[in-house]
Amino acid sequence: MTETVNAPHDCVRVVYRLEVPDLPGSSLEAMAAKIASDQSTGTFTDLPEETDEVKARCAARVVSVTPLDPSDRPGFPRPEDPPGTRYLRGDAVVDFPLEAIGTDIAALMTIAIGGVFAAKGLSGVRVMDFHLPPAWACHPGPQFGIAGSRALMGVPEGPMIASIIKPSLGLRPEETARVVRTLCEAGVDFIKDDEKLMSPAYSPLQHRVAAIMPVIEDHAQRTGKRVLYAFGISAADPDVMMRNHDAVLAAGGGAAVININSIGTGGMSFLRKRSGLCLHAHRNGWDILTRHPALGLEFRAYQKIWRLLGVDQFQVNGIAAKYWEPDDSFVKSFGDCLRPIFSEADRALPVVCSGQWGGQAPETYRRTGGRLDLMYLGGGGIHGHPMGPAAGVTAIRQAWDAAASGIPLADYARSRPELEASLRKFGK
């Protein structure tokens, strides 16, 4: 993919992956120029007011177009093209003057991202990345990030082992609290509400907080280990979401699950400015934006917006996930979270999740370069362990020890019954 390095300090640089039919009057260069014009000072015809002075200040500029292998099929349907049409593909780098966009995220999303998908003549367009100049460091970024997450969980090194309340929906507050007690005693570092659990009638958030926080406090008093619990506080109304936040914080809670696409960038900005909680991002709905390879947003671009707005922890699926995402996509997403935008402090903690049970630990360790700055989130892999949740947590820790030591799981499991039982049940 074309990199966005060495962008001028007075521009926002965007990389678009374009696809156009190889027909008379159509080219990647022409399409890139059209996007740059349409999304800045130009329109479908010449304008007397579009002077050289105006263009010098505010017109977007095509920096480069790098061809990629062409395709025999359009990325999305173009029934008007004659049979046998070939489709040209390439990465176009476009600079948008900072004077035109400023540092507002809504302006960036409108000018440099949202509008390009309406351009006529495309058979594919995807925003691959963007580079933000130093002026954009005005956004708050993560309040806790990786180091703060470790401090809250009391895990100075190694993977942070986490779990999720199961069943995802249906448990009443007192039933949820019993599961929380089991997970605390099992030895997890972090527990979260499922993203679908916000404040349903059978488990209002305030009742859930009142039932769970005494369990967290009791476990901390007895063992010295304070498990970090993330409550689902998302709401479309920012005022309601802040009341949810305040209820968690007042009860001694330390984290919240945020459905970032559901609350939007404005909701996230409103929350982060007032938040005292570690913000754990669930990206449900991102698949709509990215699942078609010729359309939407690459995670590398998408996640920068949410990190700037204040996400501390970011769910990124995992190896052999239960959902559609390929392993290569997970690996790129993992690395994106750990790549600084402006400084090490704005990195987000990658949360490895989706059907994880420990068996994926060696491949995760290998594919991510031996990085242990991660949260490893097991749901069914912990709750469904044949020897119980405590053994499920132990098996995951054993799997990560094996991965870091370079010992095959089957060999490591010979003297470790928890891992052995996990391999028998989940390793088919």
C-alpha positions as CSV (number, residue, x, y, z in Angstrom):
1,M,0.0,0.0,0.0
2,T,1.2,3.5,-0.8
3,E,2.6,5.1,2.4
4,T,1.6,8.6,3.6
5,V,5.0,9.6,4.9
6,N,6.7,13.0,4.4
7,A,3.4,14.9,4.0
8,P,3.6,18.7,4.3
9,H,2.8,20.2,7.7
10,D,0.1,22.4,6.1
11,C,-1.8,19.5,4.5
12,V,-3.9,16.5,5.3
13,R,-2.6,13.7,2.9
14,V,-5.1,11.0,1.9
15,V,-4.5,7.7,0.1
16,Y,-7.4,6.5,-2.1
17,R,-7.4,3.1,-3.8
18,L,-9.2,3.8,-7.0
19,E,-10.7,1.6,-9.7
20,V,-12.0,2.9,-13.1
21,P,-13.0,1.2,-16.4
22,D,-10.3,1.2,-19.0
23,L,-12.4,3.1,-21.5
24,P,-11.9,6.2,-23.6
25,G,-11.9,9.3,-21.5
26,S,-11.3,7.3,-18.2
27,S,-8.1,7.0,-16.4
28,L,-6.8,6.8,-12.8
29,E,-5.1,10.2,-13.2
30,A,-8.3,11.8,-14.4
31,M,-10.3,10.3,-11.6
32,A,-7.8,11.4,-9.0
33,A,-7.9,15.0,-10.4
34,K,-11.7,14.9,-10.4
35,I,-11.8,13.9,-6.8
36,A,-9.3,16.6,-5.8
37,S,-11.3,19.2,-7.6
38,D,-14.8,18.1,-6.6
39,Q,-13.8,17.8,-2.9
40,S,-12.2,21.2,-2.7
41,T,-12.7,24.3,-4.9
42,G,-14.1,22.9,-8.2
43,T,-17.3,21.6,-9.6
44,F,-18.6,20.3,-13.0
45,T,-17.8,23.5,-14.9
46,D,-15.4,26.5,-14.7
47,L,-16.2,29.1,-12.2
48,P,-15.1,32.8,-12.3
49,E,-14.6,32.8,-8.6
50,E,-12.2,29.9,-8.6
51,T,-9.2,32.1,-9.0
52,D,-5.6,31.1,-8.8
53,E,-5.5,32.7,-5.4
54,V,-8.4,30.6,-4.2
55,K,-6.9,27.4,-5.6
56,A,-3.5,28.2,-4.1
57,R,-5.1,28.4,-0.7
58,C,-7.8,25.7,-0.7
59,A,-7.6,23.4,-3.8
60,A,-6.7,19.8,-3.2
61,R,-3.7,18.6,-5.2
62,V,-2.9,15.1,-6.6
63,V,0.6,14.2,-5.4
64,S,1.0,10.8,-7.1
65,V,-0.9,7.9,-8.7
66,T,0.7,4.5,-8.4
67,P,-0.8,1.8,-10.7
68,L,-1.7,-1.6,-9.3
69,D,-2.6,-4.8,-11.2
70,P,-5.7,-4.3,-13.3
71,S,-8.8,-6.5,-12.9
72,D,-11.2,-8.2,-15.3
73,R,-14.1,-7.5,-13.0
74,P,-15.4,-4.3,-11.5
75,G,-15.2,-3.8,-7.8
76,F,-18.9,-3.0,-7.8
77,P,-21.4,-3.3,-10.6
78,R,-21.2,-1.2,-13.7
79,P,-23.9,-2.6,-16.1
80,E,-23.2,0.3,-18.5
81,D,-19.7,-1.0,-19.4
82,P,-19.3,-3.1,-22.5
83,P,-18.5,-6.8,-22.1
84,G,-14.8,-7.6,-21.7
85,T,-14.0,-4.2,-20.1
86,R,-10.8,-4.2,-18.1
87,Y,-10.6,-2.2,-14.9
88,L,-7.6,0.0,-13.9
89,R,-6.6,0.0,-10.2
90,G,-4.2,2.3,-8.4
91,D,-3.4,4.3,-5.3
92,A,-3.9,8.0,-5.6
93,V,-2.3,10.4,-3.0
94,V,-4.1,13.7,-2.6
95,D,-3.1,16.6,-0.4
96,F,-5.9,18.8,1.1
97,P,-4.7,22.2,2.5
98,L,-5.0,22.5,6.2
99,E,-6.5,25.9,5.7
100,A,-9.5,24.2,4.0
101,I,-10.0,21.4,6.5
102,G,-8.7,22.7,9.7
103,T,-8.5,20.3,12.6
104,D,-12.2,19.3,12.8
105,I,-13.0,15.6,12.4
106,A,-16.4,16.3,10.9
107,A,-14.7,18.5,8.2
108,L,-12.2,15.7,7.5
109,M,-14.9,13.1,7.2
110,T,-17.0,15.3,4.9
111,I,-14.3,16.7,2.7
112,A,-11.6,14.1,2.4
113,I,-13.5,10.9,3.1
114,G,-17.3,10.9,2.7
115,G,-17.7,12.8,-0.6
116,V,-15.4,10.6,-2.7
117,F,-17.8,7.7,-2.7
118,A,-20.3,9.7,-4.8
119,A,-17.9,10.4,-7.7
120,K,-19.2,9.2,-11.0
121,G,-17.1,6.9,-13.2
122,L,-15.7,4.7,-10.4
123,S,-15.9,1.0,-10.1
124,G,-14.1,1.0,-6.8
125,V,-12.9,3.5,-4.2
126,R,-11.5,2.8,-0.7
127,V,-9.8,5.2,1.7
128,M,-6.6,3.4,2.6
129,D,-4.9,5.9,5.0
130,F,-4.4,9.5,5.8
131,H,-1.5,11.5,7.3
132,L,-2.4,14.2,9.8
133,P,-0.1,17.2,10.3
134,P,1.1,18.2,13.8
135,A,-1.8,20.7,14.2
136,W,-4.1,17.7,14.6
137,A,-2.3,16.8,17.9
138,C,-4.9,19.2,19.5
139,H,-7.2,16.2,19.9
140,P,-7.1,14.5,23.4
141,G,-6.2,11.0,22.4
142,P,-6.3,8.1,24.9
143,Q,-6.6,9.0,28.5
144,F,-5.2,5.7,29.7
145,G,-3.9,3.8,26.6
146,I,-1.6,0.8,27.1
147,A,0.3,2.0,30.2
148,G,-2.8,3.2,31.9
149,S,-4.7,0.0,31.1
150,R,-1.9,-2.1,32.6
151,A,-1.9,0.1,35.8
152,L,-5.6,-0.2,36.2
153,M,-5.4,-4.0,36.0
154,G,-2.2,-4.4,37.9
155,V,-0.5,-6.3,35.0
156,P,2.9,-4.7,34.5
157,E,3.9,-7.1,31.7
158,G,2.6,-9.9,29.5
159,P,-0.8,-10.3,28.0
160,M,-3.9,-9.1,30.0
161,I,-6.3,-11.9,30.2
162,A,-10.0,-10.9,29.9
163,S,-13.4,-12.4,29.7
164,I,-16.9,-11.3,28.7
165,I,-20.2,-12.0,30.4
166,K,-22.0,-15.0,28.9
167,P,-24.9,-15.3,28.0
168,S,-24.4,-12.0,26.2
169,L,-28.1,-11.1,26.8
170,G,-30.7,-12.3,29.2
171,L,-29.0,-12.4,32.6
172,R,-30.5,-10.2,35.3
173,P,-28.2,-8.1,37.5
174,E,-27.9,-10.6,40.3
175,E,-27.3,-13.4,37.8
176,T,-24.6,-11.3,36.1
177,A,-23.0,-10.6,39.5
178,R,-22.7,-14.4,40.1
179,V,-20.8,-14.8,36.8
180,V,-18.6,-11.9,37.7
181,R,-17.7,-13.5,41.0
182,T,-16.8,-16.7,39.2
183,L,-14.6,-14.9,36.7
184,C,-12.9,-12.9,39.4
185,E,-12.1,-16.1,41.3
186,A,-10.9,-17.6,38.1
187,G,-8.1,-15.1,37.9
188,V,-9.0,-12.8,35.0
189,D,-7.6,-9.2,34.8
190,F,-10.6,-7.7,33.0
191,I,-14.3,-8.4,32.5
192,K,-16.7,-6.6,30.1
193,D,-20.3,-6.4,29.3
194,D,-21.1,-7.6,25.8
195,E,-21.5,-4.8,23.3
196,K,-25.2,-5.7,23.0
197,L,-25.7,-5.2,26.7
198,M,-26.4,-1.5,27.5
199,S,-29.4,-0.8,29.7
200,P,-32.2,-3.3,28.7
201,A,-35.4,-3.6,30.8
202,Y,-34.3,-6.8,32.4
203,S,-30.9,-5.4,33.4
204,P,-30.9,-1.6,33.8
205,L,-27.3,-0.2,33.9
206,Q,-27.7,1.3,37.4
207,H,-29.0,-2.0,38.8
208,R,-26.2,-3.9,37.1
209,V,-23.6,-1.5,38.6
210,A,-25.1,-1.9,42.0
211,A,-25.0,-5.7,41.8
212,I,-21.5,-6.0,40.3
213,M,-19.3,-3.4,42.0
214,P,-19.7,-4.9,45.5
215,V,-18.4,-8.2,44.0
216,I,-15.4,-6.4,42.5
217,E,-14.7,-4.6,45.8
218,D,-15.1,-7.8,47.9
219,H,-12.6,-9.7,45.6
220,A,-10.1,-6.8,45.8
221,Q,-10.4,-6.7,49.6
222,R,-9.9,-10.4,50.0
223,T,-7.2,-11.0,47.4
224,G,-5.5,-7.6,46.7
225,K,-6.4,-8.1,43.0
226,R,-8.8,-5.5,41.6
227,V,-10.4,-6.8,38.4
228,L,-11.2,-4.0,36.0
229,Y,-14.9,-4.2,34.8
230,A,-16.1,-2.4,31.7
231,F,-19.8,-1.5,31.8
232,G,-21.8,-0.9,28.6
233,I,-22.7,2.8,28.8
234,S,-23.4,3.6,25.1
235,A,-26.5,5.7,24.3
236,A,-27.5,7.8,21.3
237,D,-28.2,10.8,23.6
238,P,-24.9,12.1,25.0
239,D,-26.6,13.3,28.2
240,V,-27.9,9.8,28.9
241,M,-24.5,8.4,28.2
242,M,-22.8,10.8,30.6
243,R,-25.3,9.9,33.3
244,N,-24.4,6.2,32.7
245,H,-20.7,7.1,32.9
246,D,-21.2,9.1,36.1
247,A,-23.1,6.1,37.7
248,V,-20.2,3.8,37.0
249,L,-17.6,6.3,38.2
250,A,-19.5,7.1,41.4
251,A,-19.7,3.4,42.2
252,G,-15.9,3.0,41.9
253,G,-15.9,1.5,38.4
254,G,-12.9,2.1,36.1
255,A,-13.9,1.2,32.6
256,A,-16.7,1.4,30.0
257,V,-17.6,-0.4,26.8
258,I,-18.3,2.1,24.0
259,N,-20.0,1.2,20.8
260,I,-18.2,3.8,18.8
261,N,-20.1,3.6,15.5
262,S,-23.4,3.8,17.4
263,I,-22.6,6.9,19.3
264,G,-20.7,8.6,16.5
265,T,-17.7,10.9,16.6
266,G,-19.7,13.7,18.3
267,G,-20.8,11.4,21.1
268,M,-17.3,10.1,21.6
269,S,-15.9,13.6,21.7
270,F,-18.5,14.7,24.3
271,L,-17.7,11.6,26.4
272,R,-13.9,11.8,26.3
273,K,-13.8,15.5,27.4
274,R,-15.7,14.5,30.6
275,S,-14.6,10.9,31.2
276,G,-12.8,9.4,34.1
277,L,-13.2,5.9,32.8
278,C,-10.9,3.8,30.6
279,L,-12.8,3.6,27.3
280,H,-12.9,0.1,25.6
281,A,-14.0,0.4,22.0
282,H,-16.2,-2.1,20.2
283,R,-16.3,-1.5,16.5
284,N,-19.5,-3.2,15.6
285,G,-20.7,-1.8,12.3
286,W,-17.1,-1.3,11.0
287,D,-17.8,-4.4,8.8
288,I,-20.3,-2.3,6.8
289,L,-17.6,0.1,6.1
290,T,-14.9,-2.3,5.1
291,R,-16.1,-5.8,4.2
292,H,-16.2,-5.1,0.4
293,P,-12.5,-4.8,-0.7
294,A,-13.4,-2.2,-3.4
295,L,-15.3,0.1,-1.1
296,G,-15.1,1.8,2.3
297,L,-12.4,2.3,4.8
298,E,-9.2,0.5,5.6
299,F,-8.8,0.0,9.4
300,R,-5.6,1.9,9.4
301,A,-7.5,5.0,8.5
302,Y,-10.6,4.3,10.5
303,Q,-8.9,3.7,13.8
304,K,-6.9,6.9,13.7
305,I,-10.2,8.9,14.1
306,W,-11.2,7.0,17.2
307,R,-7.8,7.1,18.8
308,L,-7.6,10.8,18.4
309,L,-11.1,11.0,20.0
310,G,-9.9,9.1,23.0
311,V,-10.3,5.3,22.6
312,D,-8.0,3.5,25.1
313,Q,-8.6,-0.1,24.1
314,F,-9.6,-1.3,20.7
315,Q,-11.2,-4.7,19.8
316,V,-9.6,-6.0,16.6
317,N,-10.8,-9.7,16.3
318,G,-8.1,-12.4,16.3
319,I,-6.5,-15.4,14.6
320,A,-9.0,-17.9,13.4
321,A,-11.8,-15.6,14.6
322,K,-15.4,-16.7,14.6
323,Y,-16.4,-13.9,12.2
324,W,-15.5,-13.3,8.5
325,E,-12.3,-11.3,9.0
326,P,-9.1,-13.1,7.6
327,D,-6.1,-13.5,9.8
328,D,-4.0,-11.1,7.6
329,S,-6.6,-8.3,8.3
330,F,-6.4,-8.9,12.0
331,V,-2.6,-8.8,12.0
332,K,-2.7,-5.4,10.2
333,S,-5.3,-4.0,12.6
334,F,-3.2,-5.2,15.6
335,G,-0.2,-3.3,14.2
336,D,-2.2,-0.2,13.4
337,C,-3.3,0.2,17.0
338,L,0.4,0.1,18.1
339,R,1.6,2.6,15.5
340,P,1.9,6.1,17.0
341,I,0.0,8.9,15.3
342,F,2.0,11.7,17.1
343,S,3.5,9.9,20.1
344,E,3.8,6.6,22.0
345,A,1.1,7.9,24.3
346,D,-1.6,7.9,21.6
347,R,-1.4,4.1,21.0
348,A,-4.4,2.0,21.9
349,L,-4.3,-1.3,23.5
350,P,-5.2,-4.0,21.0
351,V,-7.9,-6.4,22.2
352,V,-7.6,-9.8,20.6
353,C,-11.1,-11.4,20.6
354,S,-13.7,-13.4,18.7
355,G,-13.6,-17.1,19.4
356,Q,-10.3,-17.1,21.2
357,W,-9.5,-19.9,23.6
358,G,-5.7,-20.1,23.9
359,G,-5.1,-22.4,20.9
360,Q,-4.5,-19.3,18.8
361,A,-1.9,-17.9,21.2
362,P,1.2,-19.3,19.4
363,E,0.1,-18.0,16.0
364,T,-1.0,-14.7,17.4
365,Y,2.4,-14.4,19.1
366,R,4.2,-15.3,15.9
367,R,2.2,-13.1,13.5
368,T,2.4,-10.0,15.8
369,G,6.1,-10.2,16.2
370,G,6.1,-11.4,19.8
371,R,4.3,-8.4,21.0
372,L,2.7,-8.9,24.5
373,D,1.1,-5.4,24.7
374,L,-2.4,-6.9,24.2
375,M,-5.6,-7.9,25.9
376,Y,-6.6,-11.5,25.2
377,L,-10.4,-11.8,25.5
378,G,-12.0,-15.2,25.9
379,G,-15.7,-15.8,26.2
380,G,-16.8,-19.3,25.4
381,G,-13.1,-20.4,25.6
382,I,-13.3,-19.6,29.4
383,H,-16.9,-20.2,30.3
384,G,-17.1,-23.4,28.2
385,H,-13.9,-25.1,29.5
386,P,-14.8,-28.6,30.5
387,M,-13.1,-28.1,33.9
388,G,-14.8,-24.8,34.6
389,P,-14.0,-21.1,34.1
390,A,-11.0,-21.1,36.4
391,A,-9.4,-23.8,34.3
392,G,-10.3,-21.9,31.2
393,V,-8.3,-18.9,32.4
394,T,-5.4,-21.1,33.5
395,A,-5.4,-22.8,30.1
396,I,-5.2,-19.5,28.3
397,R,-2.3,-18.3,30.5
398,Q,-0.5,-21.7,29.9
399,A,-1.0,-21.3,26.2
400,W,0.6,-17.8,26.2
401,D,3.5,-19.1,28.4
402,A,4.0,-21.8,25.8
403,A,3.9,-19.4,22.9
404,A,6.4,-17.0,24.5
405,S,8.7,-20.0,25.3
406,G,8.5,-21.4,21.8
407,I,7.1,-24.8,23.1
408,P,4.4,-26.5,21.1
409,L,1.0,-26.5,22.9
410,A,0.7,-30.3,22.8
411,D,4.1,-30.7,24.5
412,Y,3.4,-28.0,27.1
413,A,0.0,-29.5,27.8
414,R,1.4,-32.9,28.9
415,S,1.9,-31.8,32.5
416,R,-0.8,-29.2,32.5
417,P,-4.3,-30.7,32.6
418,E,-6.1,-27.4,32.0
419,L,-4.4,-26.8,28.7
420,E,-4.7,-30.4,27.8
421,A,-8.5,-30.4,28.3
422,S,-8.8,-27.1,26.4
423,L,-6.9,-28.7,23.4
424,R,-9.2,-31.7,23.5
425,K,-12.4,-29.6,23.5
426,F,-11.6,-26.7,21.3
427,G,-8.7,-27.9,19.2
428,K,-10.6,-29.9,16.6
